[in-house]
Amino acid sequence: MNKLIITFLALMATVAGIALAADAKAGADVYNKTCKGCHGADGATPNEAVGKMLQATIPVLASPAIQAKTDADFRTAITAGKGKMPAMKSVTGSSIDDVIAYLRTLKK
Ligand code: HEC
């Protein structure tokens, strides 16, 4: 009986672990809706017209310089904005982790 309970708890922990892990696929959807307009497809081709409008250089997110930054740096840019990048208020909760997980898949 005890064994059964332990097995059940272990199973629940596994399921919860999967549910809590950041989801890069969901992050890609967030990215394509919210970030692509400025940072371009796959974070590789920043939108120059928008960059001119903002009078900013939109960084290539796939670049080593950006990938060298920490997840905390990414989180700050998304939630609080950075320089000419406004805070992305529509990205909240687990979507923040998801989009960060997606950004990490862009690394070359
Ligand atoms: C309105 C255009 C725009 C949108 C939309 C936008 N960004 Fe940015 N982003 C910028 C600009 C401009 C910078 C450069 C900021 C600076 O360093 O002055 C930047 C910088 C960044 C950086 C680098 C931060 C750092 O620490 O140097 C990350 C990461 C980033 N953006 C991620 C995102 C993500 C993820 C989204 C979508 C949730 C997003 N951006 C949406 C314009 C945008």
Boltz pocket constraint, residues with backbone or C-beta under 6 A from the ligand:
constraints:
  - pocket:
      binder: B
      contacts: [[A, 30], [A, 31], [A, 34], [A, 35], [A, 36], [A, 37], [A, 38], [A, 39], [A, 50], [A, 54], [A, 56], [A, 57], [A, 58], [A, 59], [A, 61], [A, 66], [A, 69], [A, 73], [A, 74], [A, 77], [A, 78], [A, 82], [A, 83], [A, 84], [A, 85], [A, 86], [A, 88], [A, 91], [A, 99]]
      max_distance: 6.0
